[in-house]
Amino acid sequence: MPGLSQAGVIWLDVTRLISRAGRGVLTGIDRVELAYLEHLLTCPTAAVRFLLRSTRGYILLDEDGGKVLRDLVLGQMPLGPADRLSRLFGKGTDPRHRVEASLRPLAIARCLRGGLGRMIGRMAKGPGWYLNIGHTGLSAARLAAFSSHSEMRVAVLIHDLIPITHPDLVAPGMPARFATRLDAVRAYADLVICNSAATAGELQRHWAGGQSPHRIVAHLGVEAALRHDTARDRRHVVMLGTIEPRKNHGLMLDTWEVLARDLPQDHLPQLHIIGPTGWQVDALMERLARHPLLGRAIHHHGPLSEVEVRRHLARAAALVFPSLAEGYGYPPLEAALAGAMPICSDLSVFRETLGNSAVYVPHQDAYSWAETIKKLLVVSDELPSLPPPKAPGWDAHFETVGAFLAHP
C-alpha cells in the first residue's frame, strides 16, 4: 500500500525518539513515532527529511541519517561517545548527548534554535508536510516556522487530552504546558490526526467555538503477536504499563488484598506487574515493596523486553487494565491479540477499540474487581471465550493519513 508516499515531501519530527534512545523499553507514543520513522524509511516517498531538536539547535537528516537513528533507538547499533563539548559540561554519559554526537556528522543541514525558519527556506524543495507525531516540540515557534513557509503544511497527531481532562493524574505544571501546546496546534496546524474517536471527541469539546484544524480519526496499528490458544495458566495475570497514577496500580493492590482474604493460597491468582516506574508514585512503590503478598501473589518485574512481555501474555489467562484515562491503550489490544483476556476499566476508548473482545468492570472499587476476577478465573469451569479484536494494522493507518495529505 502506498501509505505516506502519496504525500510527497515529508518532514518527520523525531525529537522524542532521540530522547528515548539508550533508555530501554519504549512507551506507546514512542512506538508510534518509531512506526512512522520505519514506514518512511521503507515506502517509496519522493523525499524524506527527519528533523530533531538537539541540545544546541536543530539537526536535519536524510534517509541515511534516519536509518542510523532507527538502529540506535532499537539498540541495533551501540551508542557512541558524546562529543568533546558535552563531555566538558559533564554530559558525556547522557544517552541523548551520545545519540546527538552520532547523528551530527550525518546532518544534511543544521541551525541554531532561532534559525529554523531560514533552514526550512533553504531545504524545502516543493510542497511538503511537517509531521509531529510524539507531542514533543508543539511550540508556537516551531509550528509557525513551518506554517509560514508558503509550500509547507503542518500535521499533528494527538494521542490524548489527559493533562486537560484529568489534571490530577499528571505531573505538576503539565496541564498548563499542554494547553499551550494545543493552542499552538489550533493556530498553526492544517490537520490533526486523532488516534481514536474518543480522542477526537475530547478535542472537539476542548476547541468548542471558533475555527480549528481539520481532524481525521486513524486508529493506530497494532502488531499482532502470535496467538496462543493452548491451555493457559488460570492463575497467571498480567498488569502491563508504566507505573503512574493514571494506570491505577493501587487499585490492583487493594483487589489482591480482597482476593487473599477470600481465597486459599493455592487458588489465589498471581499478579505480575510489568513496566517502568513513572512519576508521583513514591508512596505506591513503598507500599509495594512492603506488601505482604509480594513474592507470594504479587510479583513486580519492572520493565521487560518485548520478547519477555510476549512470553507472559502467551501464558497469562488475563491482563488487568484498570486505567483511569486513555487515549488509545495498547496493552489490552496486544493482550487480546495474543489470546489473553483483557479485563478493563469501562472507558469509551476501550469499547471503541476492543468491542466485545474484553471484559469491562464499570466500577473503581476493589470489591467489584475482585468479584469479577474470581468469577472469570476461579469459580467458572472454563475461561470465557472472547473473539479476537479487529485491530487495524499500520498499513490501514498510513493509508488513511496519506490519502488526506495527498488531497487535503
Secondary structure, DSSP 8 states (H G I E B T S, - for coil): --GGGGG-EEEEE-HHHHTTTTSSS--HHHHHHHHHHHHHHHS--SEEEEEEEETTEEEEE-HHHHHHHHHHHTTSS------HHHHHTT-TT-HHHHHHHHHGGG-SEEE-GGGHHHHHHHH--SSEEEEE-SS-S--HHHHHHHHTSTTEEEEEEE---HHHH-GGGS-TTHHHHHHHHHHHHHHH-SEEEESSHHHHHHHHHHT-SS---EEEE------------S--EEEEEEEES-BSGGGTHHHHHHHHHHHHHHS-GGG--EEEEES-B-SS-HHHHHHHHT-TTBTTTEEEEES--HHHHHHHHHHEEEEEE--S--SS-HHHHHHHHHT-EEEEE--HHHHHHHGGGSEEE---SHHHHHHHHIIIIIISSS-----------HHHHHHHHHHHHH--
